[in-house]
Amino acid sequence: MDSSLTPEQNDIRAAVAKLCAKYDDDYWLKLDREGGFPEAFAKDVADGGWLGISLPEEYGGSGLGVVEAAVMMQTIAESGACFSGASAIHMNIFSPKPIAKHGTDEQKERMLTPLIGGEDRICFGVTEPNAGLDTTKIETRAERSGNQYIVNGRKIWTSVAQTATKIMLLARTTPIEKCAKPTDGMSLFYTDFDRDYIEAQVIDKMGRKAVDSNSVFIDGLPVPSQDLIGDEGKGFRYLLDGLNPERILVAAEAVGIGRIAIRRAAEYACERIVFDRPIGQNQAIQHPLAMSWCELEAANLLAFKAAQLYDEGRACGAEANAAKYLGAESAFRACERAVMTHGGMGYAKEFHVERYLREIFVARIAPVSREMILNYISERELGLPKSY
């Protein structure tokens, strides 16, 4: 593959970087301290048409690929917005993929157009407290009742549920014991986040305070049958159309965070004088940062290889998962090294690197753990027996 960006992709990076420059360190530090969704930033992204970067042009999108989406999301993260900025629009980028691929023309027009325009905000209702990564064990049920479904259940770690207007919801329409395969019998819906039937409770968490995470309780939610995506019972396989792009985007975002972390560390190391010399003159400072640069660039190459494979319609499961693993792990080490380079000041919020370290944990945990990725690679690429 060609690892260099095209002129058009470089234009995307430059335009997004210009947008992000309006939102400086003070903006993100304030949100980190006080919370509150980055509404002004999200509106600028929507007004610029960026939410539809990889969605069809006939519905207001740009019709570009996951490569271009990864360029955009990495640029946002690397600006210093980190996951506070990237996660604010992340769901709108990858979540609609099943609609674009499996929705009817009427659904695409009704669902994608307002999403791309920023009129709707989507949250992703898949993970459940009793299922975790074993999605086949979800307990949320959608039962047919005339021309609608009635949904009851719980979801957890649902981002932006405090302000979402729509939910991409995975629910069982057939009990697992009645299915030929555990992955059968789940259906995918895109419907209103109706707060008369849905309660979202904020989870107080370690970082990324600007983007809320929630426990979601669904009690008798009526979902019109026209909000079912594709065929009933095939929701899990439709969901997969969004999972590889999500892993790729998280990988690219993580690399962006790692890059700004080591850049800030290098700047500080050049300025900080101890024993009459800049600390950056010491190889004990230089070498860890140089190692992180190497690791991040390697992870970046794999992320964009996976994105290119996806855009070409080729299998990319191993590459997408491996990119997410390498991106998260290399960025974590970069953020840790940035804090240590700053010494005591690395622990101070005013230097920002402690925020990077707190936020990068998101990429190590979600949307799939590093251990499950290694299981996947072991089984699919190395032919080792399944361990769970």
C-alpha positions in Angstrom: 0.0 0.0 0.0 1.0 3.6 -0.4 1.6 4.9 3.1 1.6 8.6 2.0 -1.5 10.7 2.0 -2.9 12.1 -1.2 -3.1 15.8 -1.8 -6.8 15.6 -1.1 -6.3 13.8 2.2 -3.6 16.3 3.2 -6.2 19.0 2.5 -8.6 17.3 4.8 -6.0 17.2 7.5 -5.2 20.9 7.0 -8.9 22.0 7.1 -9.7 20.0 10.2 -6.6 21.3 11.9 -7.7 24.8 11.1 -11.1 24.1 12.7 -9.5 22.6 15.8 -7.2 25.6 16.2 -10.2 27.6 17.5 -10.4 25.3 20.4 -7.3 25.7 22.5 -5.9 24.0 25.6 -7.9 26.2 27.9 -11.2 25.1 26.2 -10.5 21.4 26.7 -9.1 21.9 30.2 -12.2 23.8 31.3 -14.4 20.9 30.0 -12.1 18.4 31.7 -12.6 20.2 35.0 -16.3 21.1 34.8 -17.8 18.7 32.3 -20.4 19.6 29.8 -20.6 18.5 26.1 -18.4 20.4 23.7 -21.4 21.8 21.9 -19.5 24.7 20.0 -16.9 22.3 18.7 -19.5 19.7 17.6 -21.5 22.3 15.9 -18.5 23.6 13.9 -17.7 20.0 12.8 -21.3 19.5 11.7 -21.5 22.9 10.0 -18.4 22.0 8.1 -20.0 18.9 6.7 -17.5 16.6 8.4 -20.0 14.3 10.0 -20.8 12.7 6.7 -17.2 12.3 5.5 -17.6 8.6 4.7 -21.4 8.5 4.1 -23.2 8.7 0.7 -23.2 12.0 -1.2 -26.9 11.7 -2.0 -27.8 12.1 1.7 -25.4 15.0 2.3 -22.2 13.1 2.9 -18.9 13.3 1.1 -18.8 9.7 -0.1 -15.2 9.3 1.0 -13.7 6.3 2.8 -12.6 5.2 6.2 -9.1 6.4 5.3 -10.3 10.0 5.1 -12.4 9.5 8.2 -9.3 8.3 10.0 -7.3 11.3 8.8 -10.0 13.6 10.2 -10.4 11.8 13.6 -6.6 11.6 14.1 -6.2 15.3 13.4 -8.9 16.1 16.0 -7.2 13.9 18.6 -3.7 15.2 17.8 -4.9 18.9 18.1 -5.0 18.4 21.9 -8.8 17.7 21.9 -7.8 14.0 22.5 -10.9 11.8 23.2 -12.8 14.7 24.6 -13.1 16.0 21.1 -12.9 12.8 19.1 -15.5 11.0 21.1 -17.9 13.9 20.8 -18.4 13.0 17.1 -17.0 9.5 16.9 -20.4 7.8 17.0 -21.7 9.9 14.1 -18.8 8.7 12.0 -18.9 4.9 12.3 -22.3 4.0 13.8 -24.4 4.8 10.6 -22.4 2.3 8.5 -25.1 -0.4 8.9 -27.8 2.0 7.8 -25.8 3.0 4.7 -25.2 -0.6 3.8 -28.4 -2.4 4.8 -31.0 0.3 5.1 -33.8 1.0 2.6 -33.6 4.1 0.4 -36.4 5.6 2.6 -34.4 4.8 5.8 -31.2 6.3 4.4 -33.0 9.5 3.5 -34.8 9.7 6.8 -32.0 8.7 9.1 -28.7 9.7 7.5 -29.6 13.2 6.3 -30.3 14.8 9.7 -27.4 12.8 11.2 -25.0 14.2 8.7 -26.4 17.7 9.1 -25.9 17.6 12.9 -29.6 17.8 13.7 -29.5 14.3 15.2 -27.0 13.0 17.7 -26.5 9.2 17.9 -25.6 6.9 20.8 -24.7 3.3 20.5 -26.8 0.8 22.6 -24.9 -2.5 22.4 -22.9 -3.2 25.6 -24.8 -4.6 28.6 -23.8 -5.0 32.2 -24.3 -8.8 32.3 -22.9 -9.5 28.8 -19.8 -7.4 28.5 -17.8 -8.5 25.4 -20.0 -11.6 24.9 -22.6 -9.7 22.8 -24.5 -12.9 22.1 -25.6 -12.9 25.7 -27.4 -9.6 25.7 -30.7 -9.6 27.6 -32.4 -6.5 26.1 -35.5 -7.8 24.3 -37.6 -6.4 21.5 -41.0 -8.1 21.2 -43.2 -7.6 18.1 -46.6 -6.0 18.9 -48.5 -5.1 15.7 -46.6 -2.7 13.6 -44.0 -2.0 16.3 -41.6 -3.6 18.7 -41.6 -3.1 22.5 -38.1 -2.9 24.0 -37.1 -3.6 27.5 -33.5 -3.9 28.9 -30.4 -2.2 30.0 -27.2 -0.9 28.3 -24.0 0.4 29.8 -21.1 2.7 28.8 -23.4 4.4 26.4 -21.6 7.6 25.3 -23.5 10.9 24.7 -26.8 9.5 26.0 -27.4 12.7 27.9 -27.9 14.7 24.7 -28.5 12.0 22.1 -31.7 12.2 20.0 -31.2 8.7 18.4 -30.0 5.3 19.5 -28.5 2.5 17.4 -29.9 -0.4 19.4 -29.1 -4.1 19.4 -31.8 -6.3 21.0 -32.8 -9.9 21.0 -36.0 -10.6 18.9 -35.5 -14.4 19.3 -34.3 -16.1 22.5 -30.8 -17.5 22.1 -32.0 -21.1 22.9 -34.2 -21.0 19.9 -31.5 -19.9 17.5 -29.3 -22.2 15.4 -26.3 -20.0 16.3 -25.7 -17.6 19.2 -25.2 -14.8 16.8 -28.6 -15.3 15.3 -31.8 -13.8 16.7 -30.5 -10.3 17.4 -32.0 -7.3 15.5 -30.7 -3.8 14.9 -32.8 -0.7 15.3 -32.2 3.0 14.7 -34.8 4.9 16.6 -35.7 7.9 18.8 -34.0 8.2 22.1 -37.4 8.7 23.8 -36.8 9.8 27.3 -40.4 8.9 28.3 -39.2 5.3 28.1 -35.4 5.6 28.5 -33.4 6.8 31.5 -29.7 7.6 31.2 -27.7 7.8 34.4 -24.2 9.3 34.1 -21.2 7.2 35.2 -18.7 9.3 37.1 -15.4 8.2 35.5 -11.7 8.7 35.4 -11.3 10.9 32.3 -13.0 12.3 29.2 -15.5 14.2 31.4 -16.7 16.3 28.4 -18.3 13.2 26.8 -20.7 11.5 29.2 -20.9 7.7 29.6 -24.1 6.2 30.9 -26.1 3.4 32.3 -29.2 3.2 30.2 -32.5 1.7 31.3 -35.2 1.0 28.7 -38.7 0.3 29.9 -41.4 -0.4 27.3 -39.9 1.6 24.5 -42.1 1.5 21.4 -40.0 1.2 18.2 -41.8 1.5 14.9 -41.2 -1.5 12.6 -39.8 0.9 10.0 -36.9 1.6 12.4 -35.7 -2.0 12.0 -32.5 -2.1 9.9 -32.4 -4.9 7.4 -34.0 -8.3 8.3 -35.1 -9.3 11.8 -32.6 -11.6 13.5 -29.6 -10.5 11.4 -28.6 -7.5 13.5 -25.3 -8.9 14.8 -23.9 -9.4 11.3 -25.0 -5.9 10.3 -23.3 -4.5 13.4 -20.0 -6.0 12.2 -20.1 -3.4 9.3 -19.5 -0.7 11.9 -17.1 -2.6 14.2 -14.0 -2.7 12.0 -14.2 1.0 11.1 -14.6 1.8 14.8 -11.4 -0.1 15.6 -9.6 1.7 12.8 -10.8 5.1 14.0 -9.8 4.4 17.6 -6.4 3.3 16.5 -5.9 6.5 14.5 -7.2 8.7 17.3 -4.9 6.9 19.8 -1.9 7.6 17.6 -2.9 11.3 17.4 -3.0 11.5 21.2 0.4 9.7 21.5 1.9 12.2 19.0 0.8 15.3 20.9 2.0 13.7 24.1 5.6 13.2 22.9 5.6 16.5 21.1 4.7 18.3 24.3 7.3 16.2 26.2 10.0 17.1 23.6 9.2 20.8 23.9 9.3 20.7 27.7 12.6 18.8 27.6 14.2 21.5 25.4 13.0 24.2 27.8 13.5 22.7 31.2 17.0 23.4 32.5 18.4 21.2 35.3 22.1 21.1 36.3 22.7 23.9 33.8 21.6 21.9 30.8 18.2 21.1 29.1 17.0 17.8 30.3 16.4 16.8 26.7 20.1 16.6 26.3 20.1 13.5 28.5 19.6 10.2 26.7 17.5 8.9 29.5 14.9 11.5 28.3 15.7 11.2 24.6 15.5 7.5 24.1 12.1 6.7 25.6 10.5 9.5 23.5 12.3 8.3 20.4 11.0 4.8 21.1 7.5 6.1 21.3 7.9 8.0 18.0 8.9 4.7 16.4 6.1 2.7 17.9 3.4 5.3 17.0 4.5 5.5 13.4 4.4 1.7 13.1 0.9 1.6 14.6 -0.2 4.4 12.3 0.9 2.4 9.2 -1.1 -0.6 10.3 -4.2 1.6 11.0 -4.1 3.1 7.6 -3.5 -0.2 6.0 -6.6 -1.6 7.7 -8.6 1.5 6.5 -7.4 1.0 2.9 -8.4 -2.7 3.0 -11.8 -1.8 4.3 -12.3 0.8 1.6 -11.3 -1.7 -1.0 -13.9 -4.2 0.3 -11.3 -6.6 1.4 -11.0 -8.6 4.7 -9.5 -6.4 7.4 -10.5 -7.9 10.7 -7.0 -8.9 11.8 -5.5 -5.6 10.7 -8.2 -3.5 12.3 -7.9 -5.3 15.6 -4.1 -5.3 15.6 -4.1 -1.6 14.7 -6.4 -0.8 17.6 -4.1 -2.9 19.9 -0.9 -1.3 18.8 -2.3 2.2 18.6 -3.7 2.0 22.1 -0.6 0.4 23.7 2.0 2.7 21.9 -0.1 5.8 22.8 -0.3 4.7 26.4 3.4 4.4 26.6 3.9 7.8 24.9 1.5 9.5 27.4 3.2 7.8 30.4 6.6 8.9 29.1 5.3 12.4 28.5 4.2 12.6 32.2 7.5 11.3 33.4 9.5 13.7 31.2 7.7 16.6 32.8 8.5 15.2 36.3 6.4 16.8 39.0 4.8 19.1 36.5 3.5 16.2 34.6 1.1 15.7 37.5 -0.2 19.2 37.1 -3.3 19.8 35.0 -1.9 23.0 33.5 0.6 21.0 31.4 -2.1 18.8 30.0 -0.2 15.5 29.7 -1.9 14.0 32.8 -5.2 14.5 30.9 -3.8 12.6 27.9 -2.7 9.7 30.2 -6.2 9.5 31.8 -8.0 9.7 28.4 -5.8 7.1 26.6 -7.1 4.4 28.9 -10.3 4.5 26.9 -8.5 3.1 23.8 -7.0 0.3 25.9 -10.3 -0.8 27.1 -12.9 0.0 24.4 -14.5 -0.9 22.1 -12.8 -4.3 22.7 -10.2 -5.2 25.3 -6.6 -5.9 24.3 -6.9 -9.5 25.6 -9.8 -10.2 23.3 -7.8 -8.8 20.4 -5.0 -11.2 21.2 -7.5 -14.0 21.4 -8.8 -13.1 17.9 -5.3 -12.9 16.4 -4.3 -16.2 18.1 -7.3 -18.1 16.6 -7.7 -16.4 13.2 -4.1 -15.8 12.2 -2.1 -18.4 14.1 -4.7 -21.2 14.1 -4.5 -21.8 17.8 -7.5 -23.4 19.6 -10.2 -21.1 21.1 -9.5 -20.3 24.7 -13.0 -19.2 25.8 
